[in-house]
Amino acid sequence: MTVFERIYDVVRMIPKGKVATYGQIAALAGNPRWARVVGYALHVNPDPDSIPCYRVVNREGAVSKAFAFGGENVQITLLRAEGVIVENGKVDLSEFLWRP
């Protein structure tokens, strides 16, 4: 299994209405130092219908300005559709962070 496949497997586990951070995904995929690799993997997401990369935010809860599938507004729209509150481009991690 490739590193990207491990990352995608973890991202698939994030439940609706929750978000995870790049670092959290990296640690769960096997190496806490892979946060940037997580970003690269999500940018080339081969199956956005089953790999919900829009549920991944940075360590401060901020959405990506370069969201791979249409920009930050699309990421915000997708998160809000699941009940995640996004204010000023950020998600309150104390409320919406996935805790596996």
JOWOFEN-V652477 format. One record per residue. N is the residue number from 1. PHI is phi in whole degrees, 0 to 359 (NA if undefined). D_LAST is the distance of its C-alpha to the last C-alpha in Angstrom with 1 decimal. Layout:
BEGIN
N PHI D_LAST
N PHI D_LAST
END
This chain:
BEGIN
1 NA 21.7
2 282 22.1
3 301 19.9
4 300 19.7
5 297 18.8
6 296 15.8
7 297 14.8
8 298 15.5
9 299 13.4
10 291 10.2
11 299 11.5
12 299 12.3
13 277 8.8
14 294 8.4
15 285 9.6
16 303 13.0
17 84 13.6
18 231 10.7
19 230 11.1
20 227 9.8
21 265 12.4
22 302 14.5
23 295 13.8
24 296 10.1
25 298 10.8
26 302 13.6
27 298 11.9
28 292 9.4
29 276 12.7
30 128 14.6
31 206 16.4
32 296 15.5
33 268 19.0
34 268 18.5
35 306 17.7
36 292 21.1
37 298 20.7
38 302 17.7
39 301 20.1
40 297 22.8
41 299 20.8
42 291 19.8
43 295 23.4
44 250 24.7
45 313 22.2
46 280 24.3
47 212 22.7
48 299 21.5
49 290 21.7
50 244 18.8
51 243 17.0
52 282 16.1
53 296 16.7
54 293 17.7
55 276 14.1
56 254 14.2
57 233 16.0
58 280 17.4
59 295 16.4
60 261 18.6
61 87 17.1
62 281 20.2
63 284 20.6
64 279 22.5
65 288 26.2
66 248 26.7
67 311 24.1
68 299 25.2
69 244 25.9
70 130 28.2
71 94 27.5
72 298 25.5
73 296 27.0
74 292 25.6
75 299 22.0
76 299 22.6
77 300 24.1
78 295 21.3
79 294 18.7
80 298 21.2
81 297 21.8
82 262 18.2
83 93 18.8
84 279 17.4
85 275 20.1
86 239 21.4
87 237 24.3
88 53 26.4
89 77 24.1
90 231 21.0
91 253 17.9
92 284 17.2
93 293 13.9
94 294 14.1
95 257 14.0
96 249 12.2
97 292 9.5
98 290 6.1
99 236 3.8
100 295 0.0
END
